[in-house]
Amino acid sequence: MHTTRRSFLTRGLASACAVAATAAACRAGHGQESQGQAEGPGPRPLDYGLSFLANPSPANSVRFWIESRTTLVDDSTGDRVDFYQCASCKSERTFAEEGLFQVDNYDFLPIFGGKEAEDLLIFRRPARLSERYRQVTKSEDVWGKPILKLREGRDARVLDTWEAIRDATAAAVPIVTQTEIANPETGLRAIIECPVKTMNVSLDLKMYQVDTGPVAFPDLSQRFDPWIECLRLAFVAFNAPHFADFVIEQPTPVVEDEKELCKIHHYSNPISLPAKNTVLAVGAADG
């Protein structure tokens, strides 16, 4: 069936997030403030150039670069869990003597989360739709118990004006954003944190625009067990503090001359959600 914006919204990914919580409620119980540290909406931001997730398997003690972090909060119980979305790679014949890439190749992207990162969500994206696109399993069954190697960003500070964002961008200072979305009906809230890979700045309009992904986007319309089941891959864009647009990977028709040729997994059907966006400078530019 053709995946329209309407059918996508009714599945709950858009209804997942209603008006974000107030600033006071959002701040409660989050983060720690230290000298030179400005308080943001969530945990102190990671240094994404130095944060990894390693695995102890003797067969393949793989190390993944952490590309984003999504913190899911249940406001009714105070429970919270972090999900670490790792960088993608290609399907390969690991440690083979030759022919290292598989012929029927696909993108491979893992997300770890739950208590001690015990849960694992794997995305496999070949050129066609595949029943193996999503797999939820226990991380210990794949590569052994995960080892988080996280480093918090140094001297993080909130960039709360266009001039501050402009100057940090021009100075090549690393920038991290935290986008908070919520669904009051379910009592679920999420903070999506990621390093800014693309920052647009208009000197004429005095505006900025973030465009970054993939990130782990949560469906907040219901409670999943395990929690990691709520996640999808998305890109996030925003140019103001009060909303964020997302384009989410999903089955998408390939149309040519008004004829549907096939469906593939692709980022499509953008949605816009109320949000609280915080832009943070992390560290300083070298030199």
Beta strands, then each sheet from edge to edge (+ up, - down):
strand 1: 52-54
strand 2: 63-74
strand 3: 80-86
strand 4: 89-90
strand 5: 107-113
strand 6: 119-125
strand 7: 134-138
strand 8: 147-149
strand 9: 157-158
strand 10: 175-183
strand 11: 188-195
strand 12: 198-202
strand 13: 207-218
strand 14: 231-238
strand 15: 243-256
strand 16: 259-274
strand 17: 276-281
sheet 1: 4+ 5- 3+ 2- 1+ 8-
sheet 2: 4+ 5- 3+ 2- 11+ 10- 17+ 9-
sheet 3: 4+ 5- 6+ 7-
sheet 4: 12+ 13- 14+ 15- 16+
end
